[in-house]
Amino acid sequence: MKLPDAVLTFTPACDYLIYKEVLGSCDIAFLPLLENRFNRFKSDLKAVEAAGHGLAILASPTVYASSGLVDGHTATFFQTEEDLKQQLFAWAKDPDSVRAMGARARQWVRSERLLCYQVRHREDWYRDLWNRREQLTHALKRREPQLFNY
């Protein structure tokens, strides 16, 4: 099965201004992550940045499905190579749906993911860490004693 023709470019590691410029010139953010222990600890920041720029997000469910994005509304999740191909074909036939999904994703960032909505929760979390610092330090020392050999 041949994928639809598209303009694909690669930008190597770059500074943040170039990254934002490139991101702003895209229509789709492709965010594949294998399901494994390492990837489950990753942040959803790339999805938030892409959504903030109005990109349609095409992602694996690892990390992104639990971020608040809604499959088929603010993002599209794929499980298999076939799912991925089908979505790309559907978007190639209906580019307006790509723009609409990107607009909904941007609204999601605007209404739910701005830092101003997270300040109280983040402050509470930091205070909780501080209040449990001795307990957490002892647990870390038991788990990773080599960190305390100084």
N, C-alpha and C positions, 0 to 999 in steps of 0.2 A: 504494500500500500504506500503510495507516494504522498508525502505531506504537501499541503498547499505551498505555492511559492510565497516567499516572504523576504523582506530585507532583514538579514541578520548581521549584526556586527559584534565584534568582540573588543572590549576595552580592557587592557591589562590594568593591574593595580595602579591606582591614581590617587591624587589628593581629593579632599572632600568637595571642593568647588567643582572639579571636573565630574566627580561622581554624581553630584546633584544635577549638573547640566545634562549629563547622559541620561539619568533617570527621567528628567523632565522631557526628554525627546522620545521616550518610549511609549508604547501603547499597552504592552503586556509585561508583567513581571513573572518570570518562570522561577519557581522556588521549590526545587526538588530536594528532599531529604530522605535518606534511607531510614527505616525504622530500626534504631539501635540505641543502646544506652547513652552513648555520647551525644547523639543528636537530640534525644529527649530533653537534655539539659540546656539546649540552645534557646536563645531568645527569639521572639517573633518580630524583632526590630525591623528586619528587612521588609516584612509584609506591611508594617505600619508606615515605613518610609514610602514604599511603593504606593500604598493606598492614599497617603497624603498627597502624592503627586497625581492622583487620579488614574492610576494604572489598573487594568483588570489583572487580577492575581490568579495564576494557574499554579497550584501548589500541591505537594503531597500532604496528607493529613498530619504527618508527624509535626508537632509543635503548632502548626497553623490552625488545625481544626479546633484546638482548645483555646485559641486566642481571642475568640469573640467574633471572628469572621463566620459568615453563614454561607454554606455551600449553595451555589446557584444564585446567590443574591449579592454578596460582597466579595466573593471569591469562588473559584471552582477547584475542587479537590479531585485528584486522580489517584487511583490505586495501581493501575497497570499501564503498560505501554499502550494498550488498545484504548483505554479511557483517555489517555493523553492525545492520541491521534484523533479520536472522535471529537474531542473538544476543540482541537485546532481546526479541524474541518468545519465544524459548526460555526466557529468564530470567523473563519475565512468567508463563509457564505453570508454572514450577518455582522459586518463590522460595527453597526450601530449598537449591537448588544455588548460589544467590547467596551465602547464608550460609556454605555449606560451602567455597566457593572463598575467601571472605574469611577464614575460619578457617585454611585452608591457607596463604594469603598471609601472615597474621600469624605463623604458625609459621615460615615461610621467613625473615621478618625476625628472629625470635627466634633461629633456629639459624645464620643465615649473614650477616646484615647489621648486627649490632650493632657499634659502634665497637670494643669490646673484641677482636673478631676481626680488626680491621684495623690495630691499633697497630703491630705488627712490620713489616708491609708498608709502611705509611705512613712509619715512621721510616727504613726502607731507601730509600724513594723520596726523601725529603728529603736524606738523606746523599748519595745519588747525584747529586741536583741540585747540592748544595754542591760535591761533588768535580769536577763538570763545569761549574761556574759561569763560568769564563773562556771555554770553548768555546761555551757557550750564549749568553753575552753577545756574543761576536763574531758568531755566527750571527744573532742578533737585530739587531745593528747593520747587518749586510749586508742583511737582509730589510726592516728598518724604520728607516732612518737618521734619519728625522725625530724619532724618540724621543730622539735623542742630541744634538739641537741646543739646548743650554742654556747 
